[in-house]
Amino acid sequence: METVTEKRTDTQIKRMKSKMDVADLGPVLALLILIIIGAILSPVFLTKGNLLNILTQISVLGLGAIGMTYVVIGRFFDLSVAGMLSLSAVLIVGLQPFLGTIGAIFAVVLVALVVGLINGTILQFIKGDFGASIMITFGTGTILASLALLYTGGFTLNPERDAVFTWFGNGSFLGIPAPIVTLIFFSIILHVVLKYTTFGRSIYLTGANHEAARLSGIPIHRIRTITFMIVAVLVSIGGLIRSSQTLNASPVVGVGFELDVIAAVAIGGTSLAGGAGNISRTLVGVLIIGVLNNVFVLMGLSNYDQMMAKGLIIVAALLLDRRKELKLNRKG
């Protein structure tokens, strides 16, 4: 005989699937329209070189966005990603002379794990909700950004250009640029974990209804803490890629990064109310931002125009997300 908890869980799963189905088509159509517009506006747009350039440029954003997808599905936010990107970029370069590139990477990944653990632990301690996650991670992100400035004295650092470091930003594998390979690798892993494991199912249930998840025996605070650790590690790898691409490490490289990450997740259709979303959907959102930026560059528009467009798109995505949520609640 089914228990009340099992029935409630089944209902939550059905609602999650319904929310996913509703949101899948719109972002894909938007991406196709942008590609058509780009092809019409510039003959360069659909060339192999330009398409690879788009994918390379979105690699760091993509890593942050797929990690943020885990956090958002669990019904939290992480605004510390901007500070994490800045700190990881300068630490990898700064630690190179002492630990070597491999040692520096491991050290920064360890720092990222600690940052994610701190974010999750604080929210667990105060029994924080969605709003608390925004404020707490904004605070930790500000601390991380300040540490990046203190560590460098406000100056840009120049790395030692060994083969390993250079490969992450400028190398290739089977003819595919290394940043794209890295994004694909982690996207596949996170997709499989989210879709086919108990841990992934737990994230969905935690975001859909944390009380039902708790009654089902899911350790919701531990699950959410792990999602914070995942996004922090992915952003730290993004810091490595960004420093390798530019062959320098700026302590302000992360400024505005959280806006792009949230935009990608929202545009892709992941529900900001939690409980629904997937990696492929987020990648569509990342591609939309990448294509949009590329079209703006080809058209000769300024960074201010790009910022305004991103802001408008985020507002539109949030309004659509809220509208879908209200419709689903009325149907339920």
Buried (B, 14 or more C-beta within 10 A) or exposed (E): EEEEBEEBBEBBBEBBEBBBEBBBEBBBEBBEEBBEBBEEEBEEBEEEEBBBBBBBBBBBBBBBBBBBBBBBBBBBBBBBBBBBBBBBBBBBBBBBEEBBBEEBBEBBBEBBBEBBBBBBEBBBEEEBEBEBBBEBBBBBBBBBBBBBBEBBEEEBBEBEEEEBBBBBBBBEEEEEBBBBBBBBEBBEEBBEBBEEEEBBBBBBBBBBBBEBBBBBEBEBBEBBBBBBBBBBBBBBBBBBBBBBBBBBBBBBBBBEBBBBBBBBBBBBBBBBBBBBBBBBBBBBBBBBBBBBBBBBBBEEBEEEEBEEBBEEBBEEBBEBBEEBBEEBEEEE
